[in-house]
């Protein structure tokens, strides 16, 4: 017999799962309420490869759960691990950002791109877009405890903001989440989609974790148990030969049924782990938006954000018109922030079109930039801080000339202010001082036919999956 106490978040999820099982599998799961104490008791009987066992869970309405597991005729020793959390559950809905707009539009986490500098620029342009950090390996957070601000600190204006972490060590994921929680992120996302050889090969995490949904579910329980905000998973639709719709559904079902995860960001391509570059992994595997829309049909109780191949606000709205819960853009939002982020608030969220100009954005960004240059010794240098600005005049007259002049100025300028003063003369005033205007771009019918391509509905084999 083993006995354990569990955190309130895991307790809440276990109770929900058992109540649902009680409805459908009364021969396996039984439930009763004691008369002498304010307590609900569940019992479950099951046969598995270790022999017969019975699990009794006593749920005290004061907020404590204890578990007794009795094993019979088992030939192998078993252990039951519990990850405890000291902090209390702040909200039964687990929504840490209820006062922010819904995540109808978000900017994808991109290594070495969506850092503090880009997010500061993005928030100057859009007040409502959801922003994601670069992926941070759990080990980076755990081993940099004396330098956490460099990796986790951000300005309060960046809300709503999501921290993405990656890793394959449960203890480090727990510690990393504990260390990140005081920074007040609005959600924590777990990376199960990165195809980079550096991550998948040396790190053994990222998209290869899609082959181990049981571990992902356990990781999500650990992350949720150490924070008070929602948790989510970002993944692909598959990898290599594991790319059928049923395999994707198995992953979604197992993770969502065995953890508190209710939000999945789906990159609508599979990953190829045959040595091709991350850039080629964003181009070569075909997009299968029909998988994403089939998930909406087959998992109506979950939230899904679509990602991959969407490059304009018109395409964002086209995806949402067909039922997408949310849309995530990556490189397009980075390389053309004015035309993408500048239209998010009005075209996606229905806010009035703002009158801010690029000159005003640059004036505000310059104040930020000069305050952070060399904040941590030699980092960030001026080139790091200027990098997000290079897409601000995308498609405008003399943009190429301006970027050449910036590149030359980086050799001797020591402040953002001096660099802008030296280079902005190349950009016409009519461009610098024009507010954003809505210009149709992209396809508005790219998702119209997708629902005619949906794969057959997914059906769950409870006996195979519930105890997987």
N, C-alpha and C positions, 0 to 999 in steps of 0.2 A: 504494500500500500504506500502511495505517495500522497503528500498533502502540500498544497501551495496556496499563496494568496496572490491575487493579480491586481494590476492597476485598474482604475475605473474605466478607462477607455477600452481595454481588452475585455473587461467584464461586460461592458455594454454591448460590444460586438458579439461575444459568445452567447449572451442571453438572447439577442435578436436571432442568431442562427438557430439556437435550440428551440425557440418558440416556433420558428418556421418549420423546423424538422418535426416538432410535435404535431403540427397541423397535418403534415403529409405522411409521416412515418411513425404512427403511434405504436407499432409493434417494436420499434427500435428505441424510440425516445418517449419517456413518460414524464408527466409534470403534475405536481400537486402543491397546494399551499398549506402550510402547517397552521393548526388552530391556536397552538399555545404561543407561537412567536410570529412576528411580522416577517415571514420568510417564505420564499418559493424554492422548491427543490426540484431539480431535474435528474433523471437517471437515464443512462444510455447503455444498451448492451450490444456488443458487436463481436464478430469473429474476424480476425485478420491473420497475417502470416505469423504473428507471435503467439497466437492462441486466443482463447476467449477472455474478454475483460468486461468489467462494468465500471462506468464512471458516474459518480454522484456529485452534482454541483449544488451547493447550498448558497442561495443568493439572499443576503440580508438586505432589507430595504433601506437600511442606513448607509448602504454604499460599499459593502464588502462582499467579496465572493471567495469561497474556499472550495477546493476540489479534492475529492478522494478518488483514486483510481485503483481498482482491485483487479489483479490479473490472475487468471486461472489457467492451468495447464500450459503455461508459457515456458518455452525452452530457452528464451533469451532475456537477459535483464533489460529493463526499460527505465528511462529517466524522463521526467517531465520538467522542462525548464520554464521559468517565468521571469520576465523582465519587468522589474518594478519601477514605478514612477512615483516620485514624492509629491509633485504638484497635482492639484485637483483638476478635474475636467471643468473647463470654463463654460462650455456650452454643449448641450446634448446634440445639437445639430452640427457641431464641429465646424461651424462657419466663423472664421476669424476675420472676415472682411465684409460683413454684411452691409456696412455703410458705403461700400464702393460699388461702382457699376458692375454688372455681370461681365464675365470674361468673353464677351462676344468677339473681341479682337485682342490678340496678344502677339508680342514679338518673341520669336523663338530664342531659346538659349543657344549661344554660339561661342565656341571657345575663342578667346582672344579678341572677341568682337563686342559682345554685350556686357562690357565692363562698366564701371562707374561713370566713365566719361561719356560713353554712348548713351547710357540711361539718363544722364543729366540732360543731354541734348534732346533726347526723345521726349522727356517730360516737359521741356520748354515748348515743344511743338504740340503735343497731345496731352491732355489732362486725364483722359479716360482709358487709354490703351493699357493693358496689363503687360508689365515688363518682367522678363526673366533674367536672372544672373547667368553668367557663364557656368558651365558645370564645374563644381568643385568636388574633387575626390575627398571622401571622408577622411582619408589619411592626412591630406593637406591640412584640414581643420584641426584634427587631433594633434598633429605634430607641430602646429604653429600656435599653441595656446598663448605664448607670450607676444604674439604678433597678429591677433585675430582681426583687429580693425582693418588691417591692410587687405584682408580677404572678405570680410563680412560687413564692414561699415558702409553706410550709404546715407544720402540726405533724406530727410523726412518727406520731401516733395516727391520722392520716387514711388510712393504708394499709389496704386496697388502693385506689389512686387513679390515675385516668387523666387525662392532659392532652389536651384537644382543641385542635387548631390548625386554622386555615383560611388560605387564600391561593391565589394563582395564579402566584407567581413562584418558580421552582425554587431560585434562589440564596438567596432569603430563607427558604424552607422549610428548606434545608440549614443555614443559619446559625442559625435559630430553634431547630432541633432540637439543634444543638451546644450552644447556650446553655442549653437546658432540661435536657439530660441530667444535668448534675451535681446537679440537684435531686432525682433519684431517683424519678421517676414509674414506675409499674409497667407502663404501656402508653402509647403515643401514638396518638391517634385523629385521623383526617383528616376534616374536615367536608365532606360532599358532599350535605347534606340541608337546609341552612338556606334558607328561601324569602323571607327578609326583603328588601324592596326595597333597603335600605341595603347589604346584602351582595351580592345578586345583581346589582343595578343598578350602583351606584358601584364596588363591590369586584370584580365579575365573578368571584365564586367561590361557594361554597355549592352549592346543588342544581343550578345551571346546569352544573357540572362533570360531571354525569352524561352530558351530551352529548359529552364528550371523554374516554372511558375510557383512551385511549392516554396522555393527559397525566396522568390520575389514577395510572395504573400507574407512570409515570416519577416522579411525585411520591412515591409510596410507596416506590420504590427509593431515592430520595434520603433520605427520612426514615429508612428502615431502615438505610441506610449510615452514618447519623450518630448512632445510638443503639444500645444493647445490650439493649433490651427489645422485646416484641412490638409490632406496628403493626396498626391496624384502620381500617376505613372505616365511617362512618355515612352512610346515604343514604336516600332515599325509594324508592318502587317505580316512580317515573317523574316526568315533568313535562309539563304541557300535553298536547299530542297524542302525545307519546312515552311512552305508558303501557301498551303491550302487555307480556305476560309475556315474550315472546321478546326484546324490547328490554332488559328488566331482566336477563335471563339473559346477553345479550351483554355488558352492562356488568360483571356479576359474573365471567363467564368471562375477559374480556380483562384485567381488573385482577388477578385471582388467578393467571392463567397467565403474566402478564408482570411480576409483582412478588412479594415475599414475603408479601403479605397473605393471611391465612387466617381472619380474623374480620371479619364484616360485621354491623353493627347496622341492621336494616331497619325504618324507619318505614313502616307498612303503608298509607299513603295516598300518592297522587301529590301534587305541588305544582302550584299554579296561579299563573303569573307574569303575571297580568293586572291587577295593582295591588291585589289584595285584601290585607288585613293578615295578619301571621303568625298572629294568633289565629283568623281565618277559615280559614286554611290548615290549622289543626288541627281544623276542624269540617266545612267544606263538602265537600272531596273524600271520597268514601266509603272506608271501610276495606275492604281486600281481603286478609284474613288467608290466603286460599287461595294467594296468591302466595308468602307466607312459607313455608307448609308445602310448597309445590311445590319451593321452593329446597332444602329439606332432602332431598327425594327426588332432585333432579337434581344436587346437589353434595354427595355424602355425605362428601367429604374436607374440607369447610370447616365452620367454626363460624358459626352465625347466632343473633343475639339479636333477639327480636321487640319492637317498640315501637309505641305508638299505641293509644289507646282502652281501655287496661287500667287500672283504677282501684282495685283492691282485692287483698288477698293471696289471697282465694279465686280470683280471676280469674288471678292469677299462677300458682297451682298448677294451675288448669284448663289453661292454656296448656302448662305443663310436662308434664302428664299426656298430652297429645296429641303430645308429642315435642319441644317447643321446647327448644333448648339453653340459652337464657337469656332473661330477661324484663327489659325496661327500663321504668320508670315515670318520669314527669316531674312535671307539676303536682300530681297526687294525692299524691306523696311530699313535696312542698313544703307544700301547703296543709293536710295532715293527717298530720304526721310521727309523732305518737304512735300512731295506729291503723295506719299503714302500716309505718314502720320498726320500731316496737315489736314487730311480729310476724314480721319477716323471719327473725331468727335461729332462732326456734323452729319456725315453720310452714314455712319454705322450706328451712332448713339442718338442722333436727332437733335443735337445741341446747335445753337446758332453758329454760323460760320464765323470764326474769329478774324479779327482785323490785324493781328500781329504780322510784322514783316520780318524778312530774313535779317535785315540790319538790326532790328531789335533783339532777335534771338541771339545774334552774334555778340551784341553788347552784353547781354546777360551771361552768355557762356564764357566770355572773356574774363569776367569777374570770378566765375567758378574756376576756370582753368589756371589763372595766375595764383589762385589760393592753394592749389594742390600740386603744382609743379615741384618736383624734388621733395615731396613731403616725407618720403621714406628713403633718405639718402639720395642716391642718384635716380630714384624712381618715384613717380613717373617722370620721364623726361618730356620735353616739349613736343617731340614727335608723337609720343603716346597720346598726349592730350589733344593734339590737332587732328589725329587720324579720323575721328568720327565726322569732322567737318567736311571732309573731302567729297562727300556725296550731296552736300547741301545745294549745290547749283547744277545738279544732274540735268543734262539736256538743255541748259541755258547757254546763250551766246558767251563766248570767251571762257567757258568753264575749263577747257583743256589748258588754255594759256595761264589761267589763274593757278591751276594745280602745279604747273611747271614752276611758276614764280614762288609758290609756297615751298616747293621742294628745295629751291635755291635758298630761300630765306631761312629754312630750318638749319642751315649750316652755321648761321651766325646769330640769329635772334635768340634771346634768352627769356622773353615773355610772350604770352599770347597777344597782348595788346600791341607790342611792337611788330609782331608778325602780321597782324591784321591791318595795321596802319600802312605797312609796306606793300601789301598785296591787293587789298580790296579795290584799289583804283582800276584794276583790270575788269571788274564786274560793273556793267552799266547801272546807273542809279535806278533806272526803271525796274530792274530786276531786284535790286536790294530793297527797294521801298514799296514793292507791290505786295498786297496781302494775298493769301492763298485763294485761288478760285477753283471751282469744280469743273474739271475738264474730263469728259468721258474717256476711259482707257480700259483696255483689256476686254475680255469676252464676257458677255452677259448670258450666254447660253451653254457654257461648258459643262453644266451639270444637268441640263434638261433631260437628256436621254439616259442618265446614269441609273435611274430606278428601273429601267427595262432590262438592265444587265445584272440585277441582284442575284447572288447565289441562292440556292434553296435555304429555307429557314434552318437555323441551328437547333438541334434537340439535345437536351442534356441527359446523359445516362447517369442518374443519381448514384447508383451503386458503385460505378467505376470512379466517379469524380468526387463525391462528397467526402470520401476518406482518403483521397489521393495524397 
